[in-house]
Structure formats: structure tokens, C-alpha cells
Amino acid sequence: MNQPPQPRTGLRVGALDLGRVLVIGIASAAPGYSLAAALGLVTVSAGVHMPAMLLLAFLPMACVATAFDQFNRIDPDCGTSFAWVTRAFGPSAGWLTGWAIIAADIVVMASLAQISAQYSLAFFGLSATAHPQLSIAIGIMWLAATTWICFRGITFSANLQAFLLVLELAVLLTLAALMLHAVYFAPTPAGVRPALAWFTTSGLSPRAWMDAMGIAIFLYWGWDSALNVNEETQDARRTPGRAALLSTLALVGIFVVTGTAALSWAGPGFLISHQDDVLSALAAQVLGRPWDKLLHAVVLTSAIAATQTTILPTARTVLSMAQKGALPEGFATIHPVHQIPSRATLWMGVISVVWYVALTQATTAVVAASLQALNLLVAFYYGLTGIACAWHFRRDARTVRTFALRIVAPLLGGLSLFAMLIGLILWPSSDDSADKVLPVALALALMGVGTVLMLAHRAHQSRFWRTRAAADD
């Protein structure tokens, strides 16, 4: 039996069981918020084939989750992809992977704060457009509140996550059940019953397929937070990987059932016309007043939960980077009571507020582009982790099982995400509009900033830059 790893970072070892880690993995993907923000956008590209794209996006996620699980079994490091890509490919690739994680997490924080503010006001019948300054103040309040929750310690954070997630899933599945009941059993059937063709991609152009896949990936992003708390988990080598795999399975069920129900009840035209906020539109039609407030509360709590579970993994990635010399040592500070990366957590909160306020002054096109650029960053670090796993274990193919879990699945997941990433960057858009160019430019700019920072830090010749790729384990 594997012995539990010795604490290396000062985090609270053994604080989380499988159930709590699973909650963190699912809550980090924010099912309510993700469906509200992305379901209509997937339908714009895929039409009635939206359920098929939700299923297809699950496949590379499951393959990459296998890579995370296998790496974690030999090296349960809270830096996850940063530590493991460094292990496989050396410090430069590892540093850029860590930067991609940090950049993606900061980018999404503005959207999460904006959604939190929007739904907070909607719950009281107010509009964020009509009260812009109040909306900004509420967004800042939620960012500060979730930073404080993360500062209180991992157990407090996980317990709050469990409460919010139960509420979120109960309302989402109730909404899906009501829509399907209306389609199949109402006296006057609403919508159209699901068809087998919805679960195929026949007739989709390659560009539409790629655009839909790029957005669908965003729906699943976040399950890897279950690995960032590995050093704080019971049986740190096995429990986090299991939680990540179970998270992807739970998410595909939630997304496919809810997406199919929405498409069946409302039709693609309705979802496309309400692509900015599908769930609010569905709640008003399906639940009516005042029950639609329940869904407003669900998207609000989903965004709050995701904000919290974005700060958690980012702070731990920064902690791991600082302890290895990839970032200034001050970021490795651990709170003596709460046993959390205190300075990294506080800095994540501060930078998120600055980014959120800056983005509220930008145009709607820039805000939308930042979310689409996020998909490219996620595909980069997920894909590189999958490829790194296959490379690191390339000589460990003594059995069919190890060959499948350590080589085949991670490589398929990594290469498919990289193929999508390259295609979105290089393949000319069907409409050649700025809406397609701006996200790519923003993602490349963020990685360019990361490259400059990496070179500047490398000039200090810290011990991290003398790291060599590890031998196979």
C-alpha cells in the first residue's frame, strides 16, 4: 500500500476526503454559470447538434483527466500541470504552463464577478445595465468575500462548496425534468422530442465543429481543481485523480441532460436568440414568477462557487512555483493557523479586482473575446499536460493497462486539444470578422507577456532554471 506523502508545502495534510474533493472538482466547472454563459454559443455553431458537441468535448477531458491521475500517483504536487510538465519537458515548458493556468484563472475572474453582480441585481428585479456603478461595487464585494472564504482554510471552503453545489444541481435537474416532462407528457406537448441526429455531427462543417468544440471545452474546464488540493487530501496519490475522473463523468451527465432538455423544449432559435443568458430566459418561460428567482439564485451561487474554486487552485499553483524558485519566494508564505498559501491567495484577490474593474471599462467585444481567449489557454495547458504524461511514461508500457492509461489516453486527449488549438488559430474564419480574430490575438498576447516575464525571471538564475526533466518513474 502506498504511504501518504510527507507534507512539503505546509498545507493542511489529510483535511479532505473523496466526497469533498469531488465537490471541488464539479463546483469549479460551475455547471449553472457555464450553461448560462456557453449553451447558446455552442448552439450558434452546432445548431441541433449541440448535444453531440457536449458529448464530444467530454472525450478529451476524460483522456486528460487520466493524465492528471497518472501524474498525481507518482507526484502529488499542488502545482499540478506546472510541476508535471516541468518534470517531463524541463523548466521553460513548465513555467509557461504555470503562467497559462494563472492567466486563464485571472481572465475568468472578471466574468465570474460580472455574472455574480448581474444575478445579484436580477434577484431583486434590477438591471446591471441600469445600475453600472452598483454592479461594479457588487462584483468587487463578491471577489473580496470569496477571497476571505479561501483565506479561512480548505475545510471551511470545501464545506461551503458542498452546500452551494447541492442547491445548484437540485434546481438545474428540476428545470431539465420539467422541460422534458412538458415535451413528452404535457397535454399540449411543448417543443420537439429529442432525435438521434442531435447526437451526431453529420452535416456540420469543419469550422462549425471546431468553433463549437472550442466553446464546449469551456463548459468542462475546472475539474482539475480536484488535483490542486491533492496535498490536502486523504490518500493524496489516488483520491484526487479519482475525484477528477468522477467530476468529468458527473459534468457530462449534467450538461448533456440539461442541454438536450433545453434544445427539445425551446428549439435552437430560442437558445441562439438568448445566447447571452440562456438559463434566465428558460427560467422565465418554464418556471414562471416567482420560481424563476430560484434559477437566478443558482447561477449566482454557481458563479460565487466558481470564483472561490478559481482562487484555490491558482494560489496553490503560485505556491508550488514559488517553492521551486519559479516565482519570488514571498509567494510561498503559508498562514500559520489556516495553513493556506496566504500571500498568493490575497494577491489573487487583488489582481482579480483590478482586472475586473479594468474589463468593465472595455467594450462588449473585448469582454467576449477574453472568454474565448480563455478556451485557448485552457486547451494549451490541458493538452500539454496530456502530451507530457505520454512522454514521461513512454517506456512504461509493460502491460496493456499501463499503456492505455499512461500513453494512449493522455496522448489522444493532448493531441486532440492541440489540434483544436492550432485549428482555431490558423484556420481562416468563415466570416473573417474581428469577433474571431480578437480572442486569438488576446490569447497570443497573454502568452507573449508570459514569455517576457519568464525570460526576465530566468535572468536571475534561480535554482528552478537548473531543473532537468526527470527520469521515468
GUTOR-105163 format. One line per 4 residues: number of its first residue (from 0); for each residue y negated, x negated, z negated of C-alpha. Coordinates in nm, 4 decimals. Layout:
! GUTOR-105163
NUM	Y:X:Z ~ ...
END
This chain:
! GUTOR-105163
0	0.0000:0.0000:0.0000 ~ -0.3470:-0.1340:0.0901 ~ -0.5526:-0.2463:-0.2067 ~ -0.9041:-0.0988:-0.2248
4	-1.1645:-0.3457:-0.1026 ~ -1.3800:-0.5165:-0.3627 ~ -1.7412:-0.3950:-0.3742 ~ -1.9537:-0.6194:-0.1553
8	-2.2837:-0.4373:-0.1417 ~ -2.3384:-0.2905:-0.4877 ~ -2.2882:0.0681:-0.3678 ~ -2.1037:0.3192:-0.5870
12	-1.7391:0.2477:-0.5044 ~ -1.4927:0.5421:-0.5048 ~ -1.7580:0.8120:-0.5502 ~ -1.6443:1.0312:-0.2580
16	-1.3130:1.1981:-0.1779 ~ -1.1898:1.3150:0.1638 ~ -1.3499:1.6587:0.1304 ~ -1.6978:1.5218:0.0585
20	-1.6758:1.2636:0.3370 ~ -1.5622:1.5341:0.5794 ~ -1.8642:1.7428:0.4784 ~ -2.0948:1.4485:0.5505
24	-1.9342:1.3961:0.8932 ~ -1.9713:1.7606:1.0000 ~ -2.3140:1.8145:0.8411 ~ -2.4503:1.5023:1.0121
28	-2.3844:1.6640:1.3504 ~ -2.5893:1.9651:1.2284 ~ -2.3983:2.2416:1.4132 ~ -2.6714:2.5039:1.3685
32	-2.9582:2.2804:1.4744 ~ -2.7589:2.1256:1.7607 ~ -2.6602:2.4637:1.9045 ~ -3.0162:2.5923:1.8778
36	-3.1595:2.2839:2.0498 ~ -2.8952:2.1993:2.3108 ~ -2.6788:2.5001:2.4028 ~ -2.9302:2.6371:2.6510
40	-2.9894:2.2920:2.8007 ~ -2.6178:2.2443:2.8672 ~ -2.6153:2.5864:3.0362 ~ -2.9105:2.4847:3.2573
44	-2.6946:2.2116:3.4120 ~ -2.3462:2.3644:3.3856 ~ -2.4059:2.7413:3.4094 ~ -2.0937:2.9388:3.3212
48	-1.9016:2.6105:3.2936 ~ -2.0846:2.5316:2.9685 ~ -1.7678:2.5794:2.7539 ~ -1.5827:2.3302:2.9752
52	-1.8552:2.0700:2.9201 ~ -1.8384:2.1222:2.5433 ~ -1.4654:2.0536:2.5596 ~ -1.5037:1.7522:2.7870
56	-1.7709:1.5956:2.5645 ~ -1.5228:1.6125:2.2771 ~ -1.2757:1.3801:2.4536 ~ -1.4828:1.0574:2.4492
60	-1.5970:1.1444:2.0962 ~ -1.2356:1.1689:1.9768 ~ -1.1480:0.8414:2.1533 ~ -1.4430:0.6576:1.9997
64	-1.3638:0.8092:1.6584 ~ -1.0245:0.6394:1.6935 ~ -1.2033:0.3066:1.7443 ~ -1.4101:0.3650:1.4301
68	-1.0943:0.4492:1.2356 ~ -0.9095:0.1370:1.3510 ~ -1.2012:-0.0970:1.2825 ~ -1.2536:0.0599:0.9409
72	-0.8908:-0.0078:0.8454 ~ -0.9480:-0.3822:0.8683 ~ -1.3158:-0.3968:0.7719 ~ -1.4645:-0.1044:0.5743
76	-1.8258:-0.2132:0.6166 ~ -2.1120:0.0363:0.5714 ~ -2.2812:-0.1232:0.8747 ~ -2.0017:0.0221:1.0953
80	-2.0832:-0.0385:1.4643 ~ -2.3245:-0.3213:1.3871 ~ -2.0650:-0.5080:1.1804 ~ -1.7742:-0.4364:1.4138
84	-1.9479:-0.5220:1.7429 ~ -2.0688:-0.8439:1.5781 ~ -1.7077:-0.9102:1.4798 ~ -1.5875:-0.8615:1.8385
88	-1.8722:-0.9912:2.0558 ~ -2.0957:-1.2018:1.8313 ~ -2.4406:-1.1645:1.6730 ~ -2.6592:-1.0716:1.9721
92	-2.4464:-0.7735:2.0759 ~ -2.4092:-0.6752:1.7111 ~ -2.7835:-0.6896:1.6421 ~ -2.8687:-0.4751:1.9453
96	-2.6028:-0.2253:1.8380 ~ -2.7586:-0.2044:1.4919 ~ -3.1013:-0.1615:1.6499 ~ -2.9747:0.1217:1.8730
100	-2.8451:0.3042:1.5644 ~ -3.1735:0.2612:1.3770 ~ -3.3850:0.3597:1.6779 ~ -3.1746:0.6686:1.7503
104	-3.1950:0.7805:1.3889 ~ -3.5724:0.7382:1.3728 ~ -3.6222:0.9208:1.7043 ~ -3.4218:1.2226:1.5938
108	-3.6034:1.2484:1.2590 ~ -3.9175:1.3800:1.4291 ~ -3.7227:1.6594:1.5959 ~ -3.5433:1.7463:1.2728
112	-3.8729:1.7628:1.0832 ~ -4.0264:1.9742:1.3577 ~ -3.7354:2.2187:1.3567 ~ -3.7426:2.2349:0.9758
116	-4.1117:2.3218:0.9821 ~ -4.0726:2.5713:1.2659 ~ -3.7913:2.7613:1.0953 ~ -3.9598:2.7462:0.7554
120	-4.2586:2.9283:0.9050 ~ -4.0389:3.1650:1.1096 ~ -3.8593:3.2724:0.7941 ~ -4.1925:3.4125:0.6730
124	-4.2862:3.5585:1.0095 ~ -4.5303:3.2815:1.1006 ~ -4.5555:3.0712:1.4149 ~ -4.5718:2.6929:1.4215
128	-4.7933:2.7159:1.7311 ~ -5.0446:2.9314:1.5469 ~ -5.0434:2.7063:1.2381 ~ -5.0069:2.3486:1.3718
132	-5.1520:2.1670:1.0698 ~ -4.9431:2.3694:0.8262 ~ -4.6370:2.2963:1.0407 ~ -4.7019:1.9205:1.0226
136	-4.7510:1.9381:0.6460 ~ -4.4220:2.1276:0.6003 ~ -4.2376:1.8771:0.8202 ~ -4.3704:1.5887:0.6093
140	-4.2693:1.7769:0.2949 ~ -3.9101:1.8119:0.4157 ~ -3.8921:1.4444:0.5143 ~ -4.0148:1.3461:0.1681
144	-3.7760:1.5886:-0.0038 ~ -3.4683:1.4654:0.1829 ~ -3.5642:1.1029:0.1201 ~ -3.5814:1.1846:-0.2523
148	-3.2398:1.3557:-0.2374 ~ -3.0878:1.0455:-0.0743 ~ -3.2568:0.8303:-0.3381 ~ -3.0857:1.0239:-0.6178
152	-2.7439:0.8881:-0.5212 ~ -2.4491:0.9559:-0.2944 ~ -2.2723:1.2086:-0.5184 ~ -2.5800:1.4287:-0.5541
156	-2.6374:1.4136:-0.1775 ~ -2.2759:1.4996:-0.0917 ~ -2.2614:1.7960:-0.3298 ~ -2.5790:1.9437:-0.1831
160	-2.4389:1.8891:0.1673 ~ -2.1261:2.0869:0.0806 ~ -2.3305:2.3900:-0.0314 ~ -2.5532:2.3846:0.2784
164	-2.2592:2.3387:0.5168 ~ -2.0607:2.6338:0.3784 ~ -2.3630:2.8611:0.4294 ~ -2.4248:2.7235:0.7785
168	-2.0685:2.7672:0.9047 ~ -2.0283:3.1136:0.7500 ~ -2.3307:3.2510:0.9351 ~ -2.2538:3.0753:1.2656
172	-1.8946:3.2004:1.2772 ~ -2.0070:3.5504:1.1743 ~ -2.2534:3.5536:1.4642 ~ -1.9810:3.4395:1.7061
176	-1.7391:3.7035:1.5728 ~ -1.9959:3.9813:1.6152 ~ -2.0695:3.8788:1.9746 ~ -1.7008:3.8625:2.0694
180	-1.6329:4.1939:1.8948 ~ -1.9113:4.3547:2.0982 ~ -1.7648:4.2140:2.4194 ~ -1.4076:4.3262:2.3518
184	-1.4215:4.6263:2.1205 ~ -1.7648:4.7913:2.1261 ~ -1.7767:5.1481:2.2661 ~ -2.0089:5.0192:2.5360
188	-1.8950:4.6612:2.5973 ~ -2.1736:4.4050:2.5987 ~ -2.1661:4.1161:2.8436 ~ -1.8585:3.9854:3.0222
192	-1.5273:3.8777:2.8769 ~ -1.4582:3.5033:2.8904 ~ -1.2913:3.3836:3.2089 ~ -1.0591:3.0908:3.2652
196	-1.3068:2.9483:3.5194 ~ -1.5541:2.8866:3.2369 ~ -1.3208:2.6171:3.1059 ~ -1.3064:2.4250:3.4339
200	-1.5736:2.2234:3.6135 ~ -1.4811:2.3412:3.9617 ~ -1.7940:2.3702:4.1760 ~ -2.0191:2.1524:3.9574
204	-2.1991:1.8722:4.1404 ~ -2.1553:1.5202:4.0014 ~ -2.5204:1.5123:3.8912 ~ -2.4978:1.8509:3.7161
208	-2.1754:1.7365:3.5479 ~ -2.3428:1.4179:3.4270 ~ -2.6590:1.5910:3.3032 ~ -2.4556:1.8489:3.1119
212	-2.2316:1.5819:2.9622 ~ -2.5308:1.3772:2.8503 ~ -2.6697:1.6736:2.6566 ~ -2.3307:1.7832:2.5233
216	-2.2798:1.4369:2.3723 ~ -2.5869:1.5037:2.1572 ~ -2.4136:1.8075:2.0047 ~ -2.1371:1.5897:1.8604
220	-2.3474:1.2931:1.7523 ~ -2.3403:1.2282:1.3775 ~ -1.9725:1.2363:1.2785 ~ -1.9828:0.8572:1.2365
224	-2.1872:0.9054:0.9176 ~ -1.8484:0.9585:0.7539 ~ -1.7859:0.5869:0.8166 ~ -2.1250:0.4693:0.6884
228	-2.0252:0.5819:0.3381 ~ -1.6894:0.4002:0.3596 ~ -1.7676:0.1582:0.0766 ~ -1.8426:0.4557:-0.1493
232	-1.5210:0.6404:-0.0610 ~ -1.1836:0.6597:-0.2329 ~ -0.9290:0.4647:-0.0251 ~ -1.2078:0.3103:0.1796
236	-0.9781:0.1809:0.4540 ~ -0.8243:0.5151:0.5507 ~ -1.0227:0.8131:0.4194 ~ -1.3443:0.7648:0.6243
240	-1.1549:0.7327:0.9543 ~ -0.9539:1.0449:0.8806 ~ -1.2741:1.2308:0.7951 ~ -1.4351:1.1195:1.1235
244	-1.1389:1.2384:1.3311 ~ -1.1240:1.5693:1.1438 ~ -1.5014:1.6093:1.1885 ~ -1.4753:1.5872:1.5674
248	-1.1945:1.8453:1.5651 ~ -1.3973:2.0833:1.3479 ~ -1.7059:2.0374:1.5662 ~ -1.5290:2.1106:1.8943
252	-1.3954:2.4333:1.7435 ~ -1.7393:2.5414:1.6189 ~ -1.9175:2.4536:1.9429 ~ -1.6655:2.5993:2.1870
256	-1.6190:2.9252:1.9953 ~ -1.9922:2.9813:1.9419 ~ -2.0859:2.8676:2.2927 ~ -1.8239:3.0865:2.4596
260	-1.9243:3.3860:2.2482 ~ -2.2924:3.3376:2.3355 ~ -2.2203:3.2988:2.7074 ~ -1.9921:3.6017:2.7050
264	-2.2339:3.8269:2.5171 ~ -2.5660:3.7187:2.6699 ~ -2.4825:3.5561:3.0046 ~ -2.6139:3.2237:3.1384
268	-2.9520:3.3671:3.2403 ~ -3.0367:3.4638:2.8826 ~ -2.9335:3.1238:2.7449 ~ -3.1360:2.9397:3.0091
272	-3.4471:3.1528:2.9586 ~ -3.4307:3.0882:2.5833 ~ -3.3229:2.7237:2.6072 ~ -3.5876:2.6077:2.3593
276	-3.4230:2.8066:2.0782 ~ -3.1071:2.9926:2.1743 ~ -2.9966:3.0930:1.8249 ~ -3.3205:3.2687:1.7288
280	-3.3075:3.4751:2.0455 ~ -2.9421:3.5645:1.9869 ~ -3.0047:3.6497:1.6213 ~ -3.2818:3.8937:1.7110
284	-3.0558:4.0683:1.9631 ~ -2.7220:4.0589:1.7813 ~ -2.8154:4.0811:1.4135 ~ -3.1497:4.2603:1.4314
288	-3.4003:4.2628:1.1479 ~ -3.3896:4.1620:0.8674 ~ -3.0496:3.9950:0.9165 ~ -3.1840:3.7568:1.1794
292	-3.3538:3.5785:0.8893 ~ -3.0074:3.4552:0.7908 ~ -2.9822:3.2559:1.1112 ~ -3.3327:3.1196:1.0629
296	-3.2184:3.0014:0.7208 ~ -2.9047:2.8465:0.8730 ~ -3.0909:2.6431:1.1360 ~ -3.3400:2.5386:0.8688
300	-3.0687:2.4226:0.6283 ~ -2.8823:2.2579:0.9172 ~ -3.1906:2.0548:1.0115 ~ -3.2514:1.9648:0.6467
304	-2.8896:1.8582:0.6031 ~ -2.9063:1.6505:0.9212 ~ -3.2291:1.4872:0.8036 ~ -3.0568:1.3886:0.4809
308	-2.7449:1.2612:0.6568 ~ -2.9561:1.0648:0.9039 ~ -3.1328:0.8764:0.6253 ~ -2.7988:0.7990:0.4544
312	-2.6298:0.6089:0.7408 ~ -2.9479:0.4389:0.8613 ~ -3.0191:0.2973:0.5162 ~ -2.6629:0.1671:0.4933
316	-2.6771:0.0093:0.8394 ~ -3.0008:-0.1641:0.7387 ~ -2.8368:-0.2715:0.4099 ~ -2.5432:-0.4285:0.5925
320	-2.7728:-0.6043:0.8406 ~ -2.9924:-0.7406:0.5608 ~ -2.6977:-0.8657:0.3567 ~ -2.5641:-1.0536:0.6586
324	-2.9027:-1.2078:0.7369 ~ -2.9745:-0.9952:1.0456 ~ -3.2801:-0.8396:0.8750 ~ -3.5077:-0.9607:0.5918
328	-3.3199:-0.9891:0.2636 ~ -3.5566:-0.7473:0.0888 ~ -3.3814:-0.4578:0.2659 ~ -3.0624:-0.5444:0.0767
332	-3.2094:-0.4211:-0.2527 ~ -2.9763:-0.1877:-0.4455 ~ -3.1075:0.0569:-0.7062 ~ -2.9538:-0.0407:-1.0426
336	-2.8968:0.3207:-1.1543 ~ -2.8399:0.5285:-0.8412 ~ -2.6561:0.2480:-0.6573 ~ -2.8134:0.3225:-0.3213
340	-2.9998:0.0911:-0.0799 ~ -3.3361:0.1776:-0.2361 ~ -3.5790:-0.0172:-0.0185 ~ -3.4010:0.0739:0.3068
344	-3.3945:0.4420:0.2066 ~ -3.7661:0.4502:0.1217 ~ -3.8632:0.2652:0.4379 ~ -3.6586:0.5054:0.6486
348	-3.8505:0.7950:0.4935 ~ -4.1885:0.6302:0.5513 ~ -4.1191:0.5302:0.9129 ~ -3.9834:0.8786:0.9859
352	-4.3074:1.0367:0.8618 ~ -4.5172:0.8012:1.0758 ~ -4.3030:0.8666:1.3844 ~ -4.3096:1.2432:1.3243
356	-4.6887:1.2576:1.2888 ~ -4.7323:1.0391:1.5990 ~ -4.4984:1.2557:1.8037 ~ -4.6802:1.5762:1.7047
360	-4.9815:1.4362:1.8881 ~ -4.7806:1.3741:2.2055 ~ -4.7200:1.6144:2.4919 ~ -4.4238:1.8501:2.5026
364	-4.2750:1.6394:2.7833 ~ -4.2741:1.3266:2.5650 ~ -4.1127:1.5141:2.2760 ~ -3.8371:1.6479:2.5042
368	-3.7924:1.3041:2.6619 ~ -3.7460:1.1432:2.3207 ~ -3.4482:1.3698:2.2504 ~ -3.2917:1.2951:2.5882
372	-3.3506:0.9223:2.5371 ~ -3.1616:0.9631:2.2118 ~ -2.8497:1.0580:2.4098 ~ -2.8664:0.7278:2.5978
376	-2.8961:0.5274:2.2750 ~ -2.6011:0.7128:2.1242 ~ -2.3885:0.6594:2.4354 ~ -2.4753:0.2878:2.4194
380	-2.3651:0.2199:2.0631 ~ -2.0674:0.4582:2.0666 ~ -1.9497:0.3167:2.3992 ~ -1.9934:-0.0452:2.2927
384	-1.8000:0.0193:1.9716 ~ -1.5080:0.1618:2.1706 ~ -1.5018:-0.1351:2.4075 ~ -1.5371:-0.3783:2.1157
388	-1.2332:-0.2228:1.9473 ~ -1.0174:-0.2652:2.2582 ~ -1.1342:-0.6263:2.2966 ~ -1.0892:-0.7185:1.9306
392	-0.7332:-0.5815:1.9175 ~ -0.6417:-0.6841:2.2733 ~ -0.3453:-0.8906:2.1508 ~ -0.2306:-0.6283:1.9025
396	-0.0115:-0.4199:2.1324 ~ 0.3233:-0.4768:1.9718 ~ 0.4073:-0.1067:1.9557 ~ 0.3219:0.1939:2.1706
400	0.1286:0.3436:1.8802 ~ -0.0982:0.0440:1.8204 ~ -0.1525:0.0048:2.1949 ~ -0.2630:0.3685:2.2220
404	-0.4806:0.3756:1.9091 ~ -0.6406:0.0321:1.9315 ~ -0.6592:-0.0303:2.3056 ~ -0.6195:0.2748:2.5276
408	-0.8123:0.5458:2.3405 ~ -1.1099:0.3275:2.2374 ~ -1.1363:0.1756:2.5864 ~ -1.1268:0.5149:2.7581
412	-1.3903:0.6523:2.5241 ~ -1.6148:0.3489:2.5549 ~ -1.5905:0.3166:2.9324 ~ -1.6488:0.6886:2.9913
416	-1.9655:0.6802:2.7791 ~ -2.0884:0.3665:2.9545 ~ -2.0150:0.5221:3.2943 ~ -2.2237:0.8243:3.1953
420	-2.4991:0.5983:3.0618 ~ -2.5169:0.3911:3.3803 ~ -2.4995:0.7025:3.5956 ~ -2.7906:0.8690:3.4159
424	-2.9990:0.5537:3.4533 ~ -2.9167:0.4598:3.8136 ~ -2.8101:0.7810:3.9875 ~ -3.1136:0.9417:4.1539
428	-3.2069:1.2778:4.0061 ~ -3.1553:1.5924:4.2088 ~ -3.5219:1.6910:4.1694 ~ -3.6658:1.3386:4.1218
432	-3.9034:1.4730:3.8560 ~ -4.0693:1.2954:3.5659 ~ -3.8513:1.5042:3.3337 ~ -3.5546:1.2930:3.4467
436	-3.7335:0.9562:3.4633 ~ -3.9214:0.9661:3.1312 ~ -3.6148:0.9745:2.8997 ~ -3.4614:0.6741:3.0760
440	-3.7906:0.4852:3.0591 ~ -3.8267:0.5645:2.6889 ~ -3.4689:0.4559:2.6086 ~ -3.5138:0.1311:2.8015
444	-3.8482:0.0718:2.6284 ~ -3.6892:0.1185:2.2851 ~ -3.4113:-0.1258:2.3682 ~ -3.6723:-0.3638:2.5098
448	-3.8596:-0.3542:2.1785 ~ -3.5288:-0.4216:2.0038 ~ -3.4634:-0.7225:2.2249 ~ -3.8066:-0.8700:2.1462
452	-3.7524:-0.8160:1.7724 ~ -3.4090:-0.9744:1.7969 ~ -3.5456:-1.2846:1.9689 ~ -3.8264:-1.3116:1.7140
456	-3.5801:-1.2875:1.4252 ~ -3.3445:-1.5314:1.5919 ~ -3.6196:-1.7934:1.5886 ~ -3.5901:-1.8031:1.2092
460	-3.2345:-1.9384:1.2457 ~ -3.0856:-1.7277:0.9664 ~ -2.7167:-1.7587:0.8853 ~ -2.6431:-1.4433:1.0846
464	-2.7101:-1.6170:1.4152 ~ -2.4425:-1.8723:1.3363 ~ -2.1832:-1.5919:1.3160 ~ -1.8935:-1.6233:1.5577
468	-1.6724:-1.3479:1.6903 ~ -1.3780:-1.3064:1.4519 ~ -1.0195:-1.3818:1.5355 ~ -0.7934:-1.0822:1.5907
472	-0.6640:-0.9153:1.2732
END
